[in-house]
Structures are given as structure tokens and as C-alpha cells.
Amino acid sequence: MIVNGTYVYEAKTRSLAPIASEDLRALTGKQSFAKDAPVTLVFVADYARMGKVSQEDKDVYSAADTGYISQNVYLFCASEGLATGVRASIDRPTLAKALKVRPEQKIILAQSIGYPKR
Ligand SMILES: Cc1cc2nc3c(=O)[nH]c(=O)nc-3n(C[C@H](O)[C@H](O)[C@H](O)COP(=O)(O)O)c2cc1C
């Protein structure tokens, strides 16, 4: 069962592993609505896992991959009647510290999911 908190998605086991119990939503965006969204995804690239690729290419691949994933989230939300929005305006150093992101990892975007205004 998932309870309120912050989790990292473990792709191999398709599971969520808890990393923090406090509410970190306010740190995922500079706009006030960030703290209210029921769910926020934070896309983090792990440059250490990208092999012998130039830094420029790592940045490009990470941005492109995040775009694909984010778009799939948009499509899912559209199919389920949910609202979603992606954000690049993030205080990355502060969020990285709270999420215990390693120096070789980079926060790319955040995407909140919620219910549309009635
Ligand atoms: C890569 C990217 C980054 C964005 N960053 C932000 C952001 O930091 N803050 C924000 O309010 N909107 C940001 N937007 C715009 C919103 O995600 C969204 O597209 C916009 O609010 C319009 O949403 P709507 O069409 O659902 O009204 C970004 C869009 C993209 C594609």
C-alpha cells in the first residue's frame, strides 16, 4: 500500500521504494500550486549509468527521454480525465538535497497530476 511520502521508482521490480516521509511537494516547483497536487513526478537522469557519452549528449538524451515519458503521462491523464502539467522552473539544488540526489544525477523536470477544476 502506498501512503503519503516520497518514493523512488525501481524499474526492475516496477515498485516504489520510500525515500522520505515528509511532504516535499512544495519543493518541486516555484509556483504555489506545486504544493497542492495529489501526485508529482520528478524526473531524474542518472548520468553515471549513461556510459562513455559526452556531457552534451547526456543532456540531450536525458531531455529527450524525459519528454517521451512526460508525454506518456499526459496521454494517460487525458484518457483518465486527470489534469497534468510539466514544470522546468524548479529550485534544483534544494530539491536535489531533499531527495538525496547524487551529484552525478540531474533533476530534469517535475510533472504534477491532479483533478481538473470543476
Ligand atoms: C518543458 C516545459 C517546461 C515547463 N515549465 C513550466 C514551469 O516551470 N511552470 C509553469 O507554470 N509552466 C511550465 N510549462 C508549461 C506548462 O507545463 C503547461 O504547458 C502550461 O501551463 C499550459 O497548460 P494548459 O495547456 O494545460 O493550460 C512548461 C512546459 C514545458 C513543455
The ligand as an SDF file (V2000), in Angstrom:
LIG
                    3D

 31 33  0  0  0  0  0  0  0  0999 V2000
    9.4850   21.7100  -20.9070 C   0  0  0  0  0  0  0  0  0  0  0  0
    8.3960   22.5410  -20.2840 C   0  0  0  0  0  0  0  0  0  0  0  0
    8.6290   23.1800  -19.0660 C   0  0  0  0  0  0  0  0  0  0  0  0
    7.6230   23.9460  -18.4680 C   0  0  0  0  0  0  0  0  0  0  0  0
    7.8600   24.5370  -17.2820 N   0  0  0  0  0  0  0  0  0  0  0  0
    6.8620   25.1990  -16.6580 C   0  0  0  0  0  0  0  0  0  0  0  0
    7.0390   25.7660  -15.3620 C   0  0  0  0  0  0  0  0  0  0  0  0
    8.0990   25.6580  -14.7650 O   0  0  0  0  0  0  0  0  0  0  0  0
    5.9920   26.4150  -14.8120 N   0  0  0  0  0  0  0  0  0  0  0  0
    4.7790   26.5340  -15.4370 C   0  0  0  0  0  0  0  0  0  0  0  0
    3.8680   27.1240  -14.8640 O   0  0  0  0  0  0  0  0  0  0  0  0
    4.5860   26.0100  -16.6550 N   0  0  0  0  0  0  0  0  0  0  0  0
    5.5950   25.3490  -17.2810 C   0  0  0  0  0  0  0  0  0  0  0  0
    5.3860   24.7980  -18.5010 N   0  0  0  0  0  0  0  0  0  0  0  0
    4.0440   24.9470  -19.1230 C   0  0  0  0  0  0  0  0  0  0  0  0
    3.0290   24.0030  -18.5230 C   0  0  0  0  0  0  0  0  0  0  0  0
    3.5300   22.6850  -18.4430 O   0  0  0  0  0  0  0  0  0  0  0  0
    1.7630   23.9510  -19.3650 C   0  0  0  0  0  0  0  0  0  0  0  0
    2.0760   23.5800  -20.6510 O   0  0  0  0  0  0  0  0  0  0  0  0
    1.0780   25.2750  -19.3710 C   0  0  0  0  0  0  0  0  0  0  0  0
    0.8450   25.6330  -18.0290 O   0  0  0  0  0  0  0  0  0  0  0  0
   -0.2510   25.2230  -20.1540 C   0  0  0  0  0  0  0  0  0  0  0  0
   -1.0470   24.2310  -19.6200 O   0  0  0  0  0  0  0  0  0  0  0  0
   -2.5440   24.0070  -20.1510 P   0  0  0  0  0  0  0  0  0  0  0  0
   -2.4540   23.8890  -21.6220 O   0  0  0  0  0  0  0  0  0  0  0  0
   -2.9440   22.6980  -19.5070 O   0  0  0  0  0  0  0  0  0  0  0  0
   -3.3280   25.1520  -19.6760 O   0  0  0  0  0  0  0  0  0  0  0  0
    6.3670   24.0610  -19.1090 C   0  0  0  0  0  0  0  0  0  0  0  0
    6.1440   23.4100  -20.3220 C   0  0  0  0  0  0  0  0  0  0  0  0
    7.1390   22.6550  -20.9020 C   0  0  0  0  0  0  0  0  0  0  0  0
    6.8450   21.9420  -22.2000 C   0  0  0  0  0  0  0  0  0  0  0  0
  1  2  1  0
  2  3  1  0
  2 30  2  0
  3  4  2  0
  4  5  1  0
  4 28  1  0
  5  6  2  0
  6  7  1  0
  6 13  1  0
  7  8  2  0
  7  9  1  0
  9 10  1  0
 10 11  2  0
 10 12  1  0
 12 13  2  0
 13 14  1  0
 14 15  1  0
 14 28  1  0
 15 16  1  0
 16 17  1  0
 16 18  1  0
 18 19  1  0
 18 20  1  0
 20 21  1  0
 20 22  1  0
 22 23  1  0
 23 24  1  0
 24 25  2  0
 24 26  1  0
 24 27  1  0
 28 29  2  0
 29 30  1  0
 30 31  1  0
M  END
$$$$
